[in-house]
Amino acid sequence: MKNKIILIIIILLIALAFIFIFMGRERKALDLNIMIITLDTTRSDHIGCYGNKNVKTPNIDRIANRGIRFENCYVPAPLTLPSHCSLFTGKYPLGHYVRNNGTYFLNQNETTLAECFKQKGYETYAVIAAYVLLSRFGLNQGFDIYDDSLDNDEMIKNFTSEITADQVYKKFRYWFEGNSGEKKFFAWIHFYDPHLPYQPPKEYVNEKETDLIKLYDGEIDFVDEYVGKIIDDLKSKNVLDETLLILVGDHGEAFGEHQEYGHMIFCYEENLKVPLIFHNKHLFKKNKVIKNRVNITSIMPTILELYKVEIPPDIQGNSFAHTFYEKEEKTERTFYVESMYGKEEKNWAPLTGIIDGSYKYISLPQSELYNLKNDPQEKNNLFRINSDITEKCDEKLRKFLLEHSEVKTETRRELSKEDIIKLRALGYISSFSDKSKVPIDPKKGVIFENKLKDLSKKVKEGDLDFVEKELEKILNETSEQKNIIVYTLLYNVHKRKGDSNAALDALKEGIKEFPESIALRLALALNLYDQKEYYKVIDHCNHILKKDPLFTRAYILLGDTFDHQTYPDEALKYYEKAVELEPENLSLKMKYAELLIKYKKYVQAMNIYNNLLNKYDVLNNPDLLYKIAFLNTKHGSMEMAEETMDRIIKIKPEGKYYFFYALVLSKNGKLNEAIQNMETAVNKYPEQLTNEQKNAAISAIKMWKNSY
């Protein structure tokens, strides 16, 4: 009996020991700041810590060598907006429904990582560097500050609108220096530089360098410098150790490995594999390299698990937090990949695929199967050779599409005819399992795409007759490959030749073929605007806005059109809508304010100008400040004008600024200070004043001194 009691006690003690061990392993919720730095268009194999010796990325390498580096991180799509949406929602593109850049936006019903931490009491901040991430595309959800102002001098933003790493850093530093530190922060910093065109500063690459890869690497080196500056700033405020720092790419970049130069079209390794690094010295006592395959859709649930924040029930990524402390997973995760760029922009077949085990399967009219373990460069297509594996991958892909898209049900086990119809309607189609007619394969389309790029270069070089003949040949002989670019190029050829009628005809023909094309319709509307055919402009703009109600350029054009017709209410209405869509667009706000002044709505105009004075880009731009100060003297506050002029001469002491500051001070009754500033203008900066200003200054000084 005693032996039984002793045995029971021993068993209980062992059980208690296991409980204590388990409880000891239960980690506390993190109480750290979070900073996510996204490296746009950055391949992992072009970072030093990933084995590339041709780049100089000491700052990224330093973070990796003291943190957790993921050797095989994938993105679900080679496109900036869809990929960032996946990062911040934990969903695949077919879950958050953002399939392409520019024409989609993240639904307000989606829960973002920023929203989760804002609800937790964090201060949330973001600075982005490219048009495709403007707030109107939805990723501003949850951010207290979402700085997407980009270039101040650019009122009309488009796909080429971006700012460089040094500008991004200045915006971040202004926010960071003003951060009180009273609340934890969640910050997102976006660098865009490695994106085409590759134009690194001359100190990062030979000035005459033409090699694309060296220019691309120079851009990455440039970004690395400013990653280092951010790290130094965190250190200077003693918050680096109190911050979970995450560096991650949004997609890669191709250099002709599979005919593509750039990204967007394909889902090969060069397009999808990106760097991923986690760093915090308290959280990660030792550096570690994790070779398991992960996906950026899993970053959100991983962070939420670390911080003990409830994970939204509809999230599609699976946390990999346990891999920080445990052995690697024995079974590789399965991931979905897609690119809808070809389907959306070129009318090519949609590209969907799955990475499962050692294999990557791409569903296209000419499908592809690669063994990534034996063939990481994806040179040997096994689609016909390994038909059993292909069929299994195809079946997994179809099931994944159903389970993660809007046609999913809880009990579906087999794909019905109705399911196939729904999937085709969504843009997903498997060439292996469905032999119906589909548009051309992107592998064929990219060859044609490259030909058009060459023709575009020849247009710039002035070889217009050759290009015109080639384009006419395409339109007459290869109707299946007609696309918007063909008509755009033909328009540019005729425009450069000075044949405006033929140019307009090219646009009109293009619109007949592609009636929903915003690019062609906008080009036509702009030409009609120049010809003062305002009713036609209004018609085309309204057509554009039916398709894309977030298209700012159409609202601006409508505003200008009604302004020229002297319909102030309509003109202001459309400019107000444009400002609503791009609230950080400073040049647009300035234009709107000028229009308000034109129509004598001074109070509204000055409210806009004075509200700009808390913006970093304005506070450090003397020309903009001078304009605000001048308008305040006419229609606003003289005190505000004085404060603004005082800031200007501290930033950029120049004769014209001292001259105007003195005038403002005199009107405010501060004659002694007015005399000092006017004398500075005359004595120190005489060459910067006109003769008229010099004479006025001398007269003003005498008058002010005599008034004592």
C-alpha positions in Angstrom: 0.0 0.0 0.0 2.8 2.3 0.9 4.6 1.6 -2.4 1.4 2.6 -4.3 1.2 5.8 -2.4 4.9 6.6 -3.1 4.4 5.8 -6.8 1.4 8.1 -6.9 3.4 10.9 -5.2 6.2 10.4 -7.7 3.8 10.6 -10.7 2.2 13.7 -9.2 5.7 15.3 -8.7 6.7 14.5 -12.3 3.4 15.9 -13.6 3.9 19.1 -11.5 7.5 19.4 -12.8 6.2 19.2 -16.4 3.5 21.8 -15.6 6.2 24.2 -14.1 8.4 23.6 -17.1 5.6 24.4 -19.4 4.6 27.4 -17.4 8.2 28.6 -17.4 8.3 28.4 -21.2 5.1 30.5 -21.5 6.4 33.9 -22.6 5.2 37.2 -21.4 3.5 39.6 -23.8 6.1 41.9 -25.3 6.1 45.5 -24.3 8.3 46.9 -27.0 8.0 49.5 -29.8 7.6 48.1 -33.2 9.4 49.4 -36.3 8.8 47.8 -39.7 11.2 48.9 -42.5 10.0 47.7 -45.9 12.7 47.5 -48.6 10.8 47.8 -51.9 12.0 45.8 -54.9 14.8 44.2 -52.9 15.9 40.6 -53.6 17.3 38.7 -50.7 20.3 37.5 -52.8 21.4 41.2 -53.3 22.0 41.8 -49.6 25.4 41.1 -48.0 24.2 38.9 -45.2 22.5 36.7 -47.7 25.8 36.0 -49.4 26.2 38.7 -52.0 29.7 40.2 -51.8 29.1 42.8 -54.5 26.9 45.0 -52.4 27.8 47.1 -49.4 25.0 46.7 -46.8 26.9 46.9 -43.5 23.9 48.3 -41.5 21.4 45.6 -42.7 24.1 43.0 -42.2 24.8 44.2 -38.6 21.1 43.9 -37.7 21.0 40.4 -39.2 24.1 39.3 -37.4 22.5 40.2 -34.1 19.0 39.0 -34.8 17.0 36.4 -36.6 17.5 36.1 -40.4 15.1 34.1 -42.5 16.9 32.4 -45.4 13.7 31.7 -47.4 11.1 34.4 -47.1 8.5 34.6 -49.9 5.9 37.2 -50.9 2.5 36.1 -52.4 2.7 38.6 -55.3 5.4 40.6 -57.1 3.5 43.8 -56.8 4.0 46.6 -54.2 0.4 47.3 -53.1 -0.9 43.7 -52.9 2.3 42.6 -51.2 2.2 45.3 -48.5 -1.6 44.6 -48.0 -0.6 41.0 -47.3 2.1 42.1 -44.9 -0.3 44.3 -42.9 -3.5 42.1 -43.0 -2.0 38.6 -42.8 -4.0 37.7 -45.9 -3.2 36.6 -49.4 -4.3 38.9 -52.3 -7.3 36.6 -52.9 -8.3 37.2 -49.3 -7.9 41.0 -49.1 -8.9 41.4 -52.8 -6.1 43.8 -53.7 -4.8 42.3 -56.9 -2.8 45.0 -58.6 -1.3 48.4 -58.2 -3.3 51.6 -58.8 -6.7 50.2 -59.5 -7.5 48.5 -56.2 -7.7 49.7 -52.6 -7.8 47.9 -49.3 -11.3 47.7 -47.9 -12.0 49.6 -44.7 -13.4 46.3 -43.2 -10.0 44.7 -43.2 -8.1 44.7 -39.9 -4.5 46.0 -40.3 -1.5 45.5 -38.0 -1.5 49.3 -37.3 -5.1 49.2 -36.2 -4.3 46.3 -33.8 -1.6 48.4 -32.1 -3.5 51.6 -32.2 -6.2 49.9 -30.2 -3.5 48.7 -27.8 -2.6 52.4 -27.2 0.4 52.7 -29.4 1.3 55.9 -31.4 1.2 54.9 -35.0 3.3 56.5 -37.8 4.1 55.7 -41.4 6.2 57.4 -44.1 5.9 56.0 -47.6 8.0 56.7 -50.7 5.9 55.8 -53.7 2.6 56.6 -55.4 1.2 53.1 -55.3 1.0 53.3 -51.5 -0.8 56.6 -51.3 -3.4 56.8 -48.5 -6.3 56.6 -51.0 -5.3 53.0 -51.6 -6.3 52.0 -48.1 -3.1 51.2 -46.2 -3.4 54.3 -44.0 -5.9 52.4 -41.8 -4.8 52.6 -38.2 -2.1 55.2 -38.6 -2.2 58.5 -36.6 0.2 60.0 -39.2 0.5 58.6 -42.7 3.0 60.7 -44.5 2.5 60.2 -48.2 3.2 63.8 -49.3 6.0 62.6 -51.7 7.4 65.5 -53.8 6.1 68.9 -52.8 6.5 70.4 -56.3 4.4 67.7 -57.9 0.7 68.4 -57.8 -0.4 65.6 -60.2 1.0 62.3 -58.9 1.3 59.2 -61.0 3.1 55.9 -61.0 6.5 57.7 -61.4 6.0 59.7 -58.2 8.4 58.8 -55.5 11.0 60.1 -53.0 14.5 58.9 -52.3 15.9 57.3 -49.2 17.4 60.6 -47.9 14.0 62.3 -48.2 12.3 59.4 -46.4 14.8 59.6 -43.6 14.4 63.4 -43.2 10.6 62.9 -42.8 11.1 60.1 -40.3 13.7 62.1 -38.3 11.3 65.0 -38.0 8.6 62.8 -36.6 11.0 60.9 -34.4 12.6 64.0 -32.8 9.1 65.3 -32.0 8.0 62.0 -30.5 7.4 62.6 -26.8 8.2 59.0 -25.8 5.1 58.9 -23.5 3.5 56.1 -25.6 5.0 53.1 -27.3 5.1 53.5 -31.1 4.3 51.4 -34.1 6.3 52.8 -37.1 6.5 51.8 -40.7 9.3 53.2 -42.9 9.1 52.5 -46.6 12.1 52.7 -49.0 11.5 52.6 -52.7 14.9 53.3 -54.3 15.8 49.9 -55.9 12.8 50.3 -58.2 13.3 51.2 -61.8 14.7 53.5 -63.0 17.9 52.7 -61.1 19.5 56.1 -60.4 21.7 55.8 -57.3 23.7 58.9 -56.2 27.1 59.0 -58.0 29.0 58.2 -54.8 27.4 54.7 -54.9 28.3 53.8 -58.4 30.5 54.8 -61.3 29.0 57.9 -63.0 29.2 56.2 -66.4 28.0 52.8 -65.2 25.3 51.3 -67.5 25.1 47.7 -66.1 21.6 47.4 -64.6 22.7 45.0 -61.8 25.4 47.4 -60.6 23.0 50.3 -60.7 20.4 48.3 -58.8 23.0 47.3 -56.2 24.0 50.9 -55.9 20.4 51.8 -55.0 20.4 49.1 -52.3 23.7 50.4 -50.9 22.1 53.9 -50.8 19.1 52.6 -48.8 21.4 50.7 -46.4 23.0 54.0 -45.4 19.7 55.4 -44.3 18.7 52.2 -42.5 21.9 52.8 -40.6 20.9 56.4 -39.8 17.5 55.2 -38.5 19.3 52.6 -36.2 21.6 55.4 -35.0 18.6 57.6 -34.2 17.0 54.8 -32.2 20.2 54.3 -30.3 20.6 58.0 -29.6 17.3 58.1 -27.8 18.0 54.8 -26.1 15.0 53.1 -27.7 16.8 50.6 -30.0 16.8 48.0 -27.3 13.2 48.8 -26.5 12.1 48.3 -30.2 11.3 45.2 -32.2 12.9 46.0 -35.5 11.7 44.1 -38.6 13.3 44.5 -42.1 11.4 42.9 -45.0 11.2 43.2 -48.8 7.9 43.5 -50.6 9.0 41.7 -53.8 12.2 41.0 -55.8 13.5 42.1 -59.2 14.3 40.2 -62.4 17.2 40.8 -64.7 16.3 38.7 -67.7 16.5 35.3 -66.0 13.1 34.5 -67.6 12.8 37.3 -70.2 11.5 39.8 -67.7 13.3 42.9 -66.6 11.8 44.4 -63.5 8.9 42.6 -61.8 5.1 42.2 -61.8 4.7 39.6 -64.6 6.1 36.4 -63.2 6.4 34.5 -59.9 9.9 33.0 -60.3 12.3 33.0 -57.4 13.9 36.3 -58.4 10.5 38.0 -58.1 9.3 36.4 -54.9 12.3 35.8 -52.5 13.0 38.8 -50.2 15.0 39.5 -47.0 13.3 39.1 -43.6 15.1 40.1 -40.4 13.9 40.4 -36.8 16.0 42.2 -34.3 15.9 43.0 -30.6 18.7 42.1 -28.3 16.5 41.3 -25.3 14.1 39.2 -27.3 16.7 37.3 -29.2 19.7 36.5 -27.0 21.6 34.8 -29.9 21.6 35.4 -33.6 20.0 32.7 -35.7 19.4 31.8 -39.3 16.1 30.1 -40.1 16.1 28.1 -43.3 12.4 27.1 -43.1 10.2 28.7 -45.8 8.0 31.5 -44.5 5.7 34.0 -46.2 5.1 37.7 -45.3 1.4 36.9 -44.8 2.6 35.2 -41.6 4.4 38.3 -40.2 1.2 39.9 -38.8 0.1 36.8 -36.8 3.7 36.3 -35.6 3.9 39.8 -34.2 0.4 39.5 -32.7 1.3 36.3 -31.0 4.5 37.8 -29.5 2.6 40.7 -28.1 -0.3 38.5 -26.9 -2.8 40.5 -29.1 -5.9 38.6 -30.3 -5.4 37.4 -33.9 -8.3 38.2 -36.2 -10.3 35.1 -37.0 -10.2 35.5 -40.7 -6.4 35.9 -41.0 -4.8 33.5 -43.5 -1.1 33.5 -42.4 0.2 31.2 -39.7 2.5 32.5 -37.0 6.1 31.3 -37.1 7.0 32.8 -33.6 7.9 29.4 -32.2 10.7 29.0 -34.8 12.6 31.8 -33.0 13.2 29.5 -30.0 12.6 25.9 -31.2 14.1 23.7 -33.9 13.1 24.2 -37.5 9.9 22.8 -38.7 10.2 19.4 -40.2 7.6 20.0 -42.9 7.9 23.0 -45.2 4.8 25.3 -45.4 2.7 25.5 -48.5 2.2 28.9 -50.1 0.0 30.4 -52.8 1.5 32.8 -55.3 -0.1 35.0 -58.0 0.4 37.8 -60.4 -2.7 39.4 -61.9 -0.7 42.2 -63.6 -0.8 40.4 -67.0 -4.5 39.8 -66.8 -5.3 43.3 -65.6 -3.0 45.3 -67.8 -2.4 43.2 -70.9 -5.4 40.8 -71.1 -3.0 37.9 -70.7 -3.8 34.7 -68.9 -3.9 35.1 -65.1 -0.9 33.6 -63.3 -1.6 31.5 -60.1 0.6 29.0 -58.5 1.5 27.1 -55.4 4.8 26.2 -53.6 4.4 22.8 -52.0 7.3 20.7 -50.6 10.2 20.9 -53.1 7.9 22.0 -55.9 6.6 25.2 -57.4 3.6 24.8 -59.7 2.5 27.7 -62.0 -0.9 27.4 -63.6 -0.9 28.9 -67.1 -1.9 27.9 -70.7 1.7 26.5 -70.8 2.0 25.4 -67.2 5.2 25.0 -65.3 6.6 22.7 -62.5 10.0 23.2 -60.9 11.8 21.2 -58.3 13.2 24.1 -56.3 15.6 21.9 -54.3 17.4 20.6 -57.4 16.7 23.5 -59.7 16.5 26.8 -57.7 17.0 28.8 -60.9 13.9 27.2 -62.4 15.4 26.2 -65.7 14.0 22.8 -66.1 10.2 22.6 -66.5 8.9 19.3 -65.3 5.3 19.9 -66.1 5.1 17.1 -68.8 7.7 14.8 -67.2 6.2 14.5 -63.7 2.5 14.4 -64.5 1.5 12.8 -61.1 3.1 15.6 -59.1 1.7 18.2 -61.5 -1.8 16.8 -61.0 -1.4 16.8 -57.2 -0.2 20.4 -57.2 -3.0 21.5 -59.5 -5.5 19.9 -57.2 -4.0 21.6 -54.2 -4.0 24.9 -56.0 -7.7 24.6 -56.9 -8.6 23.7 -53.3 -6.5 26.6 -52.0 -8.3 29.0 -54.3 -11.7 27.9 -53.1 -10.8 27.8 -49.4 -9.3 31.3 -49.5 -11.5 33.2 -51.9 -15.1 34.5 -51.7 -16.5 31.3 -53.3 -15.4 29.2 -50.3 -17.8 27.0 -48.3 -17.2 25.1 -45.1 -18.0 21.7 -46.4 -16.7 21.6 -50.0 -14.6 18.6 -50.9 -14.8 18.4 -54.7 -14.7 21.1 -57.4 -18.0 21.3 -59.1 -18.8 22.8 -62.5 -20.3 25.8 -60.7 -17.1 26.2 -58.8 -15.0 26.3 -62.0 -17.4 29.0 -63.4 -17.0 31.1 -60.2 -13.2 30.7 -60.2 -13.0 31.7 -63.9 -15.2 34.8 -63.1 -12.8 35.7 -60.3 -9.8 35.5 -62.8 -8.4 32.1 -61.5 -8.2 29.4 -64.1 -6.1 26.2 -64.2 -4.8 25.3 -67.6 -4.1 21.8 -66.5 -7.6 21.0 -65.4 -9.6 23.2 -67.8 -8.8 23.2 -71.5 -11.1 26.0 -72.5 -9.7 28.9 -74.6 -7.7 31.4 -72.5 -5.8 34.5 -73.4 -2.1 34.3 -74.3 0.5 33.0 -71.8 2.6 35.7 -70.1 5.7 33.8 -71.3 4.7 34.7 -74.9 3.4 38.1 -73.8 6.7 39.2 -72.2 8.5 38.8 -75.5 6.0 41.1 -77.1 6.3 43.4 -74.1 10.1 43.6 -74.5 9.6 44.5 -78.2 7.4 47.4 -77.2 9.9 48.6 -74.7 12.5 48.7 -77.5 10.1 50.6 -79.7 9.5 53.0 -76.9 13.3 53.7 -76.7 13.4 54.3 -80.4 10.6 56.9 -80.1 12.8 58.8 -77.6 15.8 58.4 -80.0 13.6 60.0 -82.8 13.4 56.9 -85.1 9.7 57.7 -85.6 9.1 56.3 -89.1 10.5 52.9 -88.1 8.4 52.7 -85.0 5.3 53.8 -86.9 5.7 51.0 -89.5 6.3 48.4 -86.7 3.2 49.5 -84.8 1.0 49.4 -87.9 2.4 45.9 -88.6 1.4 44.9 -85.1 -2.1 46.3 -85.4 -2.7 44.6 -88.8 -1.0 41.3 -88.3 -1.1 40.4 -84.6 -4.5 41.3 -83.4 -4.3 39.0 -80.3 -1.4 41.1 -79.0 -3.1 44.5 -79.4 -2.8 46.4 -76.1 -2.9 49.9 -74.7 0.8 50.5 -75.1 0.6 50.0 -78.8 -1.9 52.8 -79.1 0.0 55.0 -76.6 3.2 54.6 -78.6 1.4 55.4 -81.9 -0.1 58.5 -80.3 3.4 59.6 -79.1 4.8 59.0 -82.6 2.2 61.2 -84.3 2.5 63.8 -81.5 6.3 64.1 -82.0 5.8 64.3 -85.7 3.4 67.3 -85.1 0.4 65.5 -86.6 -2.2 66.3 -83.8 -5.1 64.9 -85.8 -3.4 61.5 -86.3 -2.4 61.5 -82.6 -6.0 62.0 -81.6 -7.1 59.3 -84.0 -4.7 56.9 -82.4 -6.2 57.5 -79.0 -9.8 57.2 -80.3 -9.0 53.9 -82.0 -7.4 52.7 -78.8 -10.5 53.6 -76.8 -12.6 51.7 -79.3 -10.5 48.6 -78.6 -10.1 49.2 -74.9 -13.1 51.3 -73.8 -12.3 50.9 -70.1 -8.7 52.1 -70.4 -8.2 55.0 -68.1 -4.7 55.9 -69.5 -6.0 56.3 -73.1 -9.2 58.2 -72.1 -7.2 60.5 -69.9 -4.7 61.3 -72.6 -7.6 62.1 -75.0 -9.3 64.3 -72.3 -6.1 66.3 -71.8 -5.8 66.9 -75.5 -9.4 68.0 -75.7 -8.8 70.3 -72.8 -6.0 72.0 -74.8 -8.4 72.4 -77.6 -11.0 73.9 -75.2 -13.6 71.2 -76.0 -14.7 71.3 -72.4 -17.9 69.3 -72.7 -16.1 66.4 -74.1 -13.4 66.6 -71.4 -16.2 66.5 -68.7 -17.7 63.4 -70.4 -14.4 61.5 -70.5 -13.6 62.4 -66.9 -16.9 61.2 -65.7 -16.4 58.0 -67.6 -13.0 57.5 -65.9 -14.6 58.2 -62.4 -17.3 55.6 -63.0 -14.5 53.0 -63.4 -12.2 54.5 -60.7 -13.8 56.9 -58.3 -10.4 57.4 -56.6 -8.7 58.7 -59.7 -7.4 62.1 -58.4 -6.2 63.3 -61.8 -9.8 63.2 -63.2 -11.0 65.4 -60.4 -8.2 67.9 -60.9 -8.9 68.1 -64.7 -12.6 68.6 -64.0 -11.7 71.4 -61.5 -9.5 73.1 -64.1 -12.2 72.7 -66.8 -14.9 74.3 -64.7 -12.5 77.0 -63.6 -11.8 77.9 -67.2 -15.5 78.1 -67.9 -15.8 80.3 -64.7 -18.0 78.0 -62.7 -16.5 78.5 -59.3 -18.7 76.2 -57.3 -18.1 73.2 -59.6 -14.3 74.0 -59.9 -13.9 74.2 -56.1 -16.1 71.1 -55.5 -13.8 68.9 -57.7 -10.6 70.3 -56.2 -12.0 69.7 -52.7 -12.6 66.0 -53.7 -9.0 65.7 -55.0 -7.6 67.1 -51.7 -9.8 64.6 -49.8 -8.2 61.8 -51.8 -4.7 63.1 -51.4 -4.6 65.0 -48.1 -0.8 65.1 -47.9 -0.4 66.4 -51.4 1.0 69.9 -50.6 1.1 71.2 -54.1 -2.5 70.2 -54.6 -3.5 71.9 -51.4 -1.7 75.1 -52.4 -3.5 75.1 -55.8 -6.8 74.6 -54.1 -6.0 77.5 -51.7 -5.1 79.7 -54.7 -8.4 78.8 -56.3 -10.2 79.8 -53.1 -8.4 83.1 -53.1 -9.3 83.6 -56.8 -13.0 83.3 -55.9 -12.5 85.5 -52.8 -13.0 82.7 -50.2 -10.1 84.1 -48.1 -10.9 82.5 -44.7 -11.0 78.9 -46.2 -7.8 79.6 -48.1 -5.9 80.9 -45.1 -7.1 77.9 -43.0 -5.5 75.6 -45.5 -2.3 77.6 -45.6 -1.9 77.9 -41.9 -2.7 74.2 -41.3 0.2 73.4 -43.6 2.6 74.9 -41.0 2.8 71.7 -39.0 4.1 69.8 -41.9 7.8 68.9 -42.1 7.9 69.5 -45.8 6.5 73.0 -45.4 8.4 74.0 -42.3 11.7 73.3 -44.1 10.7 74.8 -47.4 11.4 78.6 -47.4 9.6 79.2 -50.7 6.4 77.7 -49.5 6.7 79.5 -46.1 7.2 82.8 -47.9 4.1 82.2 -49.9 2.1 81.5 -46.8 3.5 84.5 -45.0 2.7 86.8 -47.9 -0.9 85.6 -48.1 -1.3 86.1 -44.4 -0.3 89.7 -44.8 -3.1 90.1 -47.4 -5.9 87.9 -46.1 -4.8 86.4 -42.8 -3.0 87.0 -39.6 0.0 89.5 -39.4 1.2 87.6 -36.3 1.3 84.4 -38.3 3.1 86.2 -41.1 5.7 87.4 -38.6 6.2 83.9 -37.1 6.5 82.4 -40.5 9.1 85.0 -41.7 11.1 84.5 -38.5 11.4 80.8 -39.3 12.3 81.5 -43.0 15.4 83.6 -42.1 16.6 80.9 -39.7 16.4 78.3 -42.4 17.7 80.4 -45.3 18.9 83.9 -44.5 18.5 85.9 -47.8 18.1 89.6 -48.7 14.5 89.3 -50.0 13.4 87.4 -46.8 15.0 90.0 -44.5 13.4 92.8 -46.6 9.9 91.3 -46.4 10.4 90.3 -42.7 11.2 94.0 -41.9 8.0 95.1 -43.6 5.9 92.6 -41.6 7.6 93.7 -38.3 6.9 97.4 -39.1 3.2 96.7 -39.7 3.1 94.9 -36.3 4.6 98.0 -34.7 8.0 96.5 -34.0 10.0 99.3 -35.6 13.3 98.6 -33.8 13.4 95.0 -35.1 12.2 96.2 -38.5 15.2 98.6 -38.8 17.6 95.8 -37.8 16.3 93.4 -40.3 16.1 96.0 -43.1 19.7 97.1 -42.4 20.8 93.4 -42.6 19.1 93.1 -46.0 20.8 96.2 -47.3 24.2 95.9 -45.8 24.7 92.1 -45.8 22.8 91.0 -48.9 22.7 94.0 -51.3 23.3 91.8 -54.4 20.1 89.8 -53.6 17.9 92.9 -53.7 16.6 94.8 -56.8 17.4 98.5 -57.2 13.7 99.2 -56.4 14.0 97.2 -53.2 17.2 98.9 -52.2 15.7 102.3 -52.6 12.6 101.3 -50.7 14.7 99.8 -47.9 16.7 103.1 -47.5 13.5 105.2 -47.5 11.9 102.8 -45.0 14.8 102.9 -42.6 14.8 106.7 -42.6 11.1 106.9 -42.0 11.1 104.4 -39.2 14.0 106.1 -37.4 12.3 109.5 -37.7 9.1 108.1 -36.2 10.8 107.5 -32.8 
